[in-house]
Amino acid sequence: MSLKIRSQILSSVGGVVYGFLDRSSGEEDIVGIARAFGLESIVTLKQVHGNRVWVVKDAFAKDVGWHKGDGLITNLRGVGIGVFTADCAPILFVDESSLVVAAVHAGWRGTLSKVVKSALWEFRKVFGIPSSRVYAVIGPSIGRCCYEVGGDVASLFIKEFGKDMPFLYKGKNSKYVLDIKEANSTILRCEGVERVEVIEVCTRCNKDFYSYRRDGKGSGRQLSFIGLV
C-alpha cells in the first residue's frame, strides 16, 4: 500500500486518518485498507457524477457501495468514507474543532453542479459548521496540462460561471482546457472556505496513478478516504 501523497492540512489534525492511494493499492481489498488505518470500514458510493452528498450514520455505514451519489460526510469514529477516481478530483474535508469529515468525487459534471457546495451545505445543515471552519484538500487528479474538453462542455461552464472564470481557457485545435482543481478551489473559496490545499499531481502524467484519459475504459480507480479514530 503506497502513501506517497501527504497533506499538510490533514496531517496536522489529530484523530484523523486519510489516504490518497495510487495504483499500487487502489484495487486492494477495501476492508484490509480500513483495518490498516484503524477503521472498522470505509464507506463508498455508487458514483454517478452528480452532486448528491450523503450523511453517514450507523445504519448507512453497513450499506457499503449501494447508495448513489458523489459525496459522504460523517462524525462517526471508526468509520472511514471514501471515493474512487481515475482523473476526477478526490476532495477531502475536515472541521478540526468538531471533528466532522467529508469526501467528495468531482469530475467535470460534479464540478459543474458544484458537488463541493453540496458538501458544505451538509456541514452547515446537519452539523452547524460554517464554511469558514472547514478545511479542504484537493487530491491527485488530471491537471490543466492534460485536460482538453470540447466546446459543448466549455459552453456549459461559461453558462454557469461566466466568460471570465480562471479555470477554463482556449487551447489548441478549437479545444478548451479545463483546470478542474482550480475550478473546485474557486468554488470552495467563493463559498467561504479559507484553507484549501491543492495536491499538484496530474494523474494522466504520473503513471503511479490510474488515468481514464491515458489508459481508456480498462483503467482502474484509486481510493481516497478520510476517517476519525
Secondary structure, DSSP 8 states (H G I E B T S, - for coil): ----B--HHHHTSTTEEEEE--TTTTTS-HHHHHHHTT-SEEE--B--SS--EEE--TTGGGSTTTSB-SEEEE--BTEEEEEEESSSEEEEEEETTTTEEEEEEE-HHHHHTTHHHHHHHHHHHHH---GGGEEEEE-SB--TTT-EE-HHHHHHHHHHH-TT-TTEEE-STT-EEE-HHHHHHHHHHHTT--EEEE---BTTT-TTS--HHHHGGG---EEEEEEE-
